[in-house]
Amino acid sequence: MQGFAGFMWLLSTALTALSLFALVDAAFRREDAFRATDKQTKPFWLIILGIALLVSVLFSLLSFLPIIGAVAVIVYIVDVRPAVRQISGRGGRGGGRRGGSSSDGPYGPYNGGR
């Protein structure tokens, strides 16, 4: 039984860490990137992820509430975060493209067919 309790503690700690990561990540993303991807709004995700973090800290995994929180965190990490990150640029904190000119295409500079 002690092995199961240890596994549940490890799983609960991992869920709490993942919830905290998702909340901090969402907090540092630009608000307009959420609107541009049609993935709800930044305040919506901050509230959902904050509740998921709170639930994962307060309740055990034997309850259904942390499982609902885990689903919300997984949806954010798998679906919302990549879309928002793509809009925000590579690191998500910058203003989009880095370096290059406005005539650069996806495979390098576009020089008008010359």
DONURO-195265 format. One record per residue: residue number from 1; residue in one letter; x, y, z of N, C-alpha, C in turn. Coordinates in nm, 2 decimals, padded with zeros to 4 digits. Example, Ala and Ser with C-alpha at 12.3 -4.5 7.8 and 13.67 -1.06 7.14 Angstrom:
REM DONURO-195265
[pt 1,'A',[01.32,-00.57,00.78],[01.23,-00.45,00.78],[01.32,-00.33,00.78]]
[pt 2,'S',[01.28,-00.22,00.71],[01.37,-00.11,00.71],[01.29,00.00,00.79]]
END
This chain:
REM DONURO-195265
[pt 1,'M',[00.08,-00.12,00.00],[00.00,00.00,00.00],[00.09,00.13,00.00]]
[pt 2,'Q',[00.20,00.12,00.06],[00.29,00.23,00.07],[00.34,00.27,-00.07]]
[pt 3,'G',[00.36,00.17,-00.16],[00.40,00.20,-00.29],[00.30,00.28,-00.37]]
[pt 4,'F',[00.17,00.24,-00.35],[00.06,00.31,-00.42],[00.05,00.45,-00.37]]
[pt 5,'A',[00.07,00.47,-00.24],[00.06,00.61,-00.18],[00.17,00.69,-00.24]]
[pt 6,'G',[00.29,00.63,-00.25],[00.41,00.70,-00.31],[00.38,00.74,-00.45]]
[pt 7,'F',[00.32,00.65,-00.53],[00.29,00.68,-00.67],[00.19,00.79,-00.68]]
[pt 8,'M',[00.09,00.79,-00.60],[-00.02,00.89,-00.60],[00.04,01.03,-00.56]]
[pt 9,'W',[00.13,01.03,-00.46],[00.20,01.15,-00.42],[00.28,01.21,-00.54]]
[pt 10,'L',[00.35,01.12,-00.61],[00.43,01.16,-00.72],[00.35,01.21,-00.83]]
[pt 11,'L',[00.24,01.15,-00.86],[00.14,01.19,-00.96],[00.08,01.33,-00.93]]
[pt 12,'S',[00.04,01.34,-00.80],[-00.01,01.47,-00.75],[00.09,01.58,-00.77]]
[pt 13,'T',[00.21,01.56,-00.73],[00.32,01.66,-00.74],[00.34,01.70,-00.89]]
[pt 14,'A',[00.34,01.60,-00.98],[00.36,01.62,-01.12],[00.24,01.71,-01.17]]
[pt 15,'L',[00.12,01.68,-01.13],[00.01,01.75,-01.18],[00.01,01.90,-01.13]]
[pt 16,'T',[00.06,01.92,-01.00],[00.07,02.05,-00.95],[00.18,02.13,-01.02]]
[pt 17,'A',[00.29,02.07,-01.05],[00.40,02.13,-01.12],[00.35,02.17,-01.27]]
[pt 18,'L',[00.28,02.08,-01.33],[00.23,02.10,-01.47],[00.13,02.22,-01.47]]
[pt 19,'S',[00.05,02.22,-01.37],[-00.05,02.33,-01.35],[00.01,02.46,-01.33]]
[pt 20,'L',[00.12,02.46,-01.25],[00.19,02.59,-01.22],[00.26,02.63,-01.35]]
[pt 21,'F',[00.32,02.54,-01.42],[00.39,02.57,-01.55],[00.29,02.64,-01.65]]
[pt 22,'A',[00.18,02.57,-01.66],[00.08,02.62,-01.76],[00.03,02.76,-01.72]]
[pt 23,'L',[00.00,02.78,-01.59],[-00.04,02.91,-01.54],[00.06,03.02,-01.57]]
[pt 24,'V',[00.19,02.99,-01.53],[00.29,03.09,-01.56],[00.31,03.12,-01.71]]
[pt 25,'D',[00.31,03.01,-01.79],[00.32,03.03,-01.93],[00.21,03.12,-01.99]]
[pt 26,'A',[00.09,03.09,-01.94],[-00.03,03.17,-01.99],[-00.02,03.32,-01.95]]
[pt 27,'A',[00.04,03.34,-01.83],[00.05,03.47,-01.78],[00.15,03.56,-01.86]]
[pt 28,'F',[00.25,03.49,-01.91],[00.35,03.56,-01.99],[00.32,03.58,-02.14]]
[pt 29,'R',[00.22,03.51,-02.18],[00.18,03.52,-02.33],[00.11,03.65,-02.35]]
[pt 30,'R',[00.12,03.70,-02.47],[00.04,03.83,-02.51],[-00.11,03.80,-02.52]]
[pt 31,'E',[-00.18,03.89,-02.47],[-00.33,03.88,-02.48],[-00.39,03.87,-02.62]]
[pt 32,'D',[-00.33,03.95,-02.71],[-00.38,03.96,-02.84],[-00.35,03.82,-02.92]]
[pt 33,'A',[-00.25,03.75,-02.88],[-00.23,03.62,-02.94],[-00.34,03.52,-02.91]]
[pt 34,'F',[-00.40,03.53,-02.79],[-00.51,03.44,-02.76],[-00.63,03.47,-02.85]]
[pt 35,'R',[-00.66,03.60,-02.87],[-00.77,03.64,-02.95],[-00.74,03.61,-03.10]]
[pt 36,'A',[-00.62,03.62,-03.14],[-00.58,03.59,-03.28],[-00.60,03.44,-03.31]]
[pt 37,'T',[-00.58,03.35,-03.22],[-00.60,03.21,-03.24],[-00.74,03.16,-03.21]]
[pt 38,'D',[-00.83,03.24,-03.17],[-00.97,03.20,-03.13],[-00.97,03.08,-03.03]]
[pt 39,'K',[-00.88,03.10,-02.93],[-00.87,02.99,-02.83],[-00.92,03.05,-02.69]]
[pt 40,'Q',[-01.03,03.12,-02.69],[-01.08,03.19,-02.57],[-00.98,03.31,-02.54]]
[pt 41,'T',[-01.00,03.37,-02.43],[-00.92,03.49,-02.40],[-00.81,03.46,-02.29]]
[pt 42,'K',[-00.72,03.54,-02.27],[-00.62,03.52,-02.17],[-00.67,03.52,-02.03]]
[pt 43,'P',[-00.76,03.61,-01.99],[-00.82,03.60,-01.86],[-00.90,03.47,-01.84]]
[pt 44,'F',[-00.96,03.42,-01.94],[-01.03,03.29,-01.93],[-00.94,03.18,-01.89]]
[pt 45,'W',[-00.82,03.17,-01.96],[-00.73,03.06,-01.94],[-00.66,03.08,-01.81]]
[pt 46,'L',[-00.63,03.21,-01.77],[-00.57,03.23,-01.64],[-00.66,03.19,-01.52]]
[pt 47,'I',[-00.79,03.21,-01.54],[-00.88,03.17,-01.43],[-00.89,03.01,-01.43]]
[pt 48,'I',[-00.91,02.95,-01.55],[-00.92,02.81,-01.55],[-00.79,02.74,-01.50]]
[pt 49,'L',[-00.68,02.79,-01.54],[-00.55,02.73,-01.50],[-00.52,02.76,-01.35]]
[pt 50,'G',[-00.57,02.87,-01.30],[-00.55,02.90,-01.16],[-00.64,02.81,-01.07]]
[pt 51,'I',[-00.76,02.79,-01.12],[-00.85,02.70,-01.05],[-00.79,02.55,-01.05]]
[pt 52,'A',[-00.74,02.52,-01.17],[-00.68,02.38,-01.18],[-00.56,02.37,-01.08]]
[pt 53,'L',[-00.48,02.47,-01.07],[-00.37,02.47,-00.97],[-00.42,02.46,-00.83]]
[pt 54,'L',[-00.52,02.54,-00.80],[-00.57,02.54,-00.66],[-00.64,02.40,-00.63]]
[pt 55,'V',[-00.71,02.35,-00.72],[-00.77,02.22,-00.70],[-00.67,02.11,-00.68]]
[pt 56,'S',[-00.56,02.11,-00.76],[-00.46,02.01,-00.75],[-00.38,02.02,-00.62]]
[pt 57,'V',[-00.38,02.14,-00.56],[-00.31,02.15,-00.43],[-00.40,02.11,-00.32]]
[pt 58,'L',[-00.53,02.14,-00.33],[-00.62,02.12,-00.21],[-00.68,01.98,-00.21]]
[pt 59,'F',[-00.70,01.92,-00.32],[-00.77,01.79,-00.32],[-00.68,01.68,-00.36]]
[pt 60,'S',[-00.71,01.55,-00.32],[-00.63,01.44,-00.36],[-00.68,01.39,-00.50]]
[pt 61,'L',[-00.59,01.31,-00.56],[-00.62,01.26,-00.69],[-00.74,01.16,-00.69]]
[pt 62,'L',[-00.78,01.11,-00.58],[-00.89,01.02,-00.57],[-01.02,01.09,-00.59]]
[pt 63,'S',[-01.02,01.22,-00.59],[-01.14,01.30,-00.62],[-01.15,01.32,-00.77]]
[pt 64,'F',[-01.26,01.36,-00.82],[-01.27,01.39,-00.96],[-01.23,01.53,-01.00]]
[pt 65,'L',[-01.22,01.62,-00.91],[-01.19,01.76,-00.94],[-01.05,01.78,-00.99]]
[pt 66,'P',[-00.94,01.71,-00.93],[-00.81,01.72,-00.99],[-00.80,01.66,-01.13]]
[pt 67,'I',[-00.89,01.57,-01.16],[-00.89,01.51,-01.30],[-00.94,01.61,-01.40]]
[pt 68,'I',[-01.05,01.68,-01.36],[-01.10,01.78,-01.45],[-01.00,01.89,-01.47]]
[pt 69,'G',[-00.93,01.93,-01.36],[-00.82,02.03,-01.37],[-00.71,01.98,-01.46]]
[pt 70,'A',[-00.67,01.85,-01.45],[-00.57,01.79,-01.54],[-00.61,01.80,-01.68]]
[pt 71,'V',[-00.73,01.77,-01.71],[-00.78,01.78,-01.85],[-00.77,01.93,-01.90]]
[pt 72,'A',[-00.80,02.02,-01.82],[-00.79,02.16,-01.86],[-00.65,02.20,-01.89]]
[pt 73,'V',[-00.56,02.16,-01.80],[-00.41,02.18,-01.82],[-00.36,02.12,-01.94]]
[pt 74,'I',[-00.40,01.99,-01.97],[-00.36,01.92,-02.09],[-00.41,01.99,-02.21]]
[pt 75,'V',[-00.53,02.03,-02.21],[-00.59,02.11,-02.33],[-00.51,02.23,-02.36]]
[pt 76,'Y',[-00.47,02.31,-02.25],[-00.39,02.43,-02.27],[-00.26,02.39,-02.33]]
[pt 77,'I',[-00.19,02.29,-02.27],[-00.05,02.26,-02.32],[-00.05,02.20,-02.46]]
[pt 78,'V',[-00.15,02.12,-02.49],[-00.14,02.05,-02.62],[-00.21,02.13,-02.73]]
[pt 79,'D',[-00.31,02.21,-02.70],[-00.38,02.28,-02.81],[-00.36,02.43,-02.81]]
[pt 80,'V',[-00.38,02.50,-02.69],[-00.37,02.64,-02.69],[-00.23,02.69,-02.70]]
[pt 81,'R',[-00.14,02.64,-02.61],[-00.01,02.69,-02.60],[00.07,02.69,-02.74]]
[pt 82,'P',[00.06,02.58,-02.82],[00.13,02.58,-02.95],[00.07,02.69,-03.04]]
[pt 83,'A',[-00.06,02.71,-03.04],[-00.12,02.81,-03.13],[-00.08,02.95,-03.09]]
[pt 84,'V',[-00.08,02.97,-02.96],[-00.05,03.11,-02.91],[00.10,03.13,-02.93]]
[pt 85,'R',[00.18,03.03,-02.91],[00.32,03.04,-02.93],[00.36,03.07,-03.07]]
[pt 86,'Q',[00.29,03.01,-03.16],[00.31,03.03,-03.31],[00.28,03.18,-03.34]]
[pt 87,'I',[00.17,03.23,-03.29],[00.13,03.37,-03.32],[00.23,03.47,-03.25]]
[pt 88,'S',[00.28,03.44,-03.13],[00.36,03.53,-03.06],[00.51,03.53,-03.11]]
[pt 89,'G',[00.54,03.44,-03.19],[00.68,03.42,-03.23],[00.75,03.31,-03.15]]
[pt 90,'R',[00.87,03.28,-03.18],[00.94,03.16,-03.13],[00.93,03.16,-02.98]]
[pt 91,'G',[00.98,03.26,-02.91],[00.98,03.26,-02.76],[00.85,03.29,-02.70]]
[pt 92,'G',[00.76,03.36,-02.77],[00.64,03.40,-02.72],[00.64,03.53,-02.65]]
[pt 93,'R',[00.75,03.59,-02.62],[00.76,03.72,-02.55],[00.80,03.83,-02.64]]
[pt 94,'G',[00.85,03.80,-02.76],[00.90,03.90,-02.85],[00.79,03.95,-02.94]]
[pt 95,'G',[00.83,04.03,-03.03],[00.73,04.09,-03.12],[00.71,04.02,-03.25]]
[pt 96,'G',[00.73,03.89,-03.26],[00.72,03.82,-03.38],[00.85,03.78,-03.44]]
[pt 97,'R',[00.88,03.81,-03.56],[01.00,03.77,-03.63],[01.12,03.84,-03.58]]
[pt 98,'R',[01.23,03.76,-03.58],[01.36,03.82,-03.54],[01.45,03.82,-03.65]]
[pt 99,'G',[01.51,03.93,-03.68],[01.61,03.94,-03.79],[01.54,03.93,-03.93]]
[pt 100,'G',[01.62,03.94,-04.03],[01.57,03.93,-04.16],[01.50,04.06,-04.21]]
[pt 101,'S',[01.46,04.06,-04.33],[01.39,04.18,-04.38],[01.24,04.14,-04.41]]
[pt 102,'S',[01.16,04.24,-04.44],[01.02,04.22,-04.47],[01.00,04.14,-04.59]]
[pt 103,'S',[01.10,04.12,-04.68],[01.08,04.05,-04.80],[01.13,03.90,-04.79]]
[pt 104,'D',[01.16,03.86,-04.67],[01.21,03.72,-04.64],[01.09,03.63,-04.65]]
[pt 105,'G',[01.10,03.52,-04.72],[00.99,03.42,-04.72],[01.03,03.31,-04.62]]
[pt 106,'P',[00.96,03.20,-04.63],[00.98,03.09,-04.53],[01.12,03.02,-04.56]]
[pt 107,'Y',[01.17,03.03,-04.68],[01.29,02.96,-04.72],[01.41,03.06,-04.75]]
[pt 108,'G',[01.39,03.18,-04.71],[01.50,03.28,-04.73],[01.44,03.40,-04.80]]
[pt 109,'P',[01.54,03.49,-04.84],[01.49,03.62,-04.90],[01.43,03.60,-05.04]]
[pt 110,'Y',[01.32,03.68,-05.06],[01.25,03.68,-05.19],[01.31,03.80,-05.26]]
[pt 111,'N',[01.36,03.77,-05.38],[01.42,03.88,-05.46],[01.35,03.91,-05.59]]
[pt 112,'G',[01.22,03.87,-05.59],[01.14,03.90,-05.71],[01.17,03.82,-05.83]]
[pt 113,'G',[01.23,03.70,-05.82],[01.25,03.61,-05.93],[01.38,03.64,-06.00]]
[pt 114,'R',[01.46,03.73,-05.95],[01.59,03.76,-06.01],[01.69,03.65,-05.99]]
END
